[in-house]
Amino acid sequence: MIERLARQPLLDALSDTPVVLIHGPRQSGKSTLGQFLEPNRRYVTLDDPIALALARRDPKAFLEAYPGPVMIDEVQRAPELFLAIKLNVDRDRSPGKFLLTGSANVMNLPKLADSLAGRMEIVDLLPFSQTELEARTSNFVDASFEEQFNPAFENEDLKDLVDRIVRGGFPEPSLRSSQARRDAWFANYVRTLLERDVKDVANIDGLSQMPLLLRLLASRAGSTLNAAGLATETGIPYTSLKRYLSLLETIFLLQLVNTWSHDRSRILTKAPKAYIVDSGLLCYLANLSAKSLSEDPLRLKPLLENFVALELQKQCRLGDVRPWLLHLRTIRHLSVDFVLESRRGEVVGIQVKSGTSLHEDDAEGLRFLRDLAAEKFVRGIVLYNGTTIQPLDAKIVGVPISALWA
């Protein structure tokens, strides 16, 4: 079994917190991780229609039938359980009593989140990171905030990088050698999400326009989110489209990166950037293969940025620094792909380039960020598909993209 970096944070949470929720997209390995860590813990999944019916009809009886310590899989399918769990925990706050998994973000479902406030710790689990697939434990994000920054890297060619992108990180398809078999998995995955998971969360039908919306989002990965433009292209009313976007975010399919704020925010745009949760899934939605990307490198940049965004997101959530992942764009189109801001206000800027060489203007956005952040600016990094670490300016350096997992 591939070691998950969430393993220790999950064990720590179970040691002192009554309710622990592993949440992330469907098929990211949540139940596998929970069962691997505690194989003797009682297990029930709400994908079982009998268990689901009891949980919805009589939550108290359900908890009596499955007393703690218990693992309840896909708990978002029975929101009625959360209040019953709260009452149970208020009577007995034994640590690790309930281990829950959910394929919907309960923080976007206020009634569910509020019922377990102060009683529950959330551990995020996204698809495999490249660090996990390489069986390593390093954290590039943490290292980027250190005073001395000497990242390791590997010499990988374009083919190696493209293969990583098209495979993505979902456990099952990432281990399949055939593009056709990966595409078959992704097709079924999207169908399951739209036909069941979205309806579980929203309790609505009429989502026939969602596949078109997903394809448009895939074609615009890494762009600032323009809901009005999407509404025009899809023909979905603006209010409905905003709700659809929220649903896609709730089931983790869509990851938003908000803007970095500053005292001079009047010169910065406010729109978030939108990314698909996995680069392999993105390639499927955009109908791109390793062959097509290798033949047309110009199409690589947005996919590479999406790939980097999710690698950074995984490291941000499980490292020691745990910075916010943000972006910067000015009304005059100066931009920094990613801005990492620590809880102490320290800032690291990251720019993504798909080429094998660097130029002086590749650091233009990072220089702008350096001036804005002033003494809070730790460094700027240009990730590129090269083979050397290359200083570009004061506190700005070019680094091979493989440093993310090496």
Secondary structure, DSSP 8 states (H G I E B T S, - for coil): ----TTHHHHHHHHHH-SEEEEE-STTSSHHHHHHHH-TTSEEEETTSHHHHHHHHH-HHHHHHHS-SSEEEETGGG-TTHHHHHHHHHHH---TTSEEEEESS-GGGSHHHHHHTTTTEEEEE--S--HHHHTT----HHHHHTSSS---------HHHHHHHHHH-S-HHHHT---HHHHHHHHHHHHHHIIIIIHHHHH-----TTHHHHHHHHHHTTTSB--HHHHHHHH---HHHHHHHHHHHHHTTSEEEE-B---TTGGGB----EEEES-HHHHHHHTT--HHHHHH-GGGHHHHHHHHHHHHHHHHHHHSSS--EEEEEEBTT--EEEEEEE-TT--EEEEEE--SSS--GGGGHHHHHHHHHHGGGEEEEEEEES-SS-EEEETTEEEEEGGGGT-
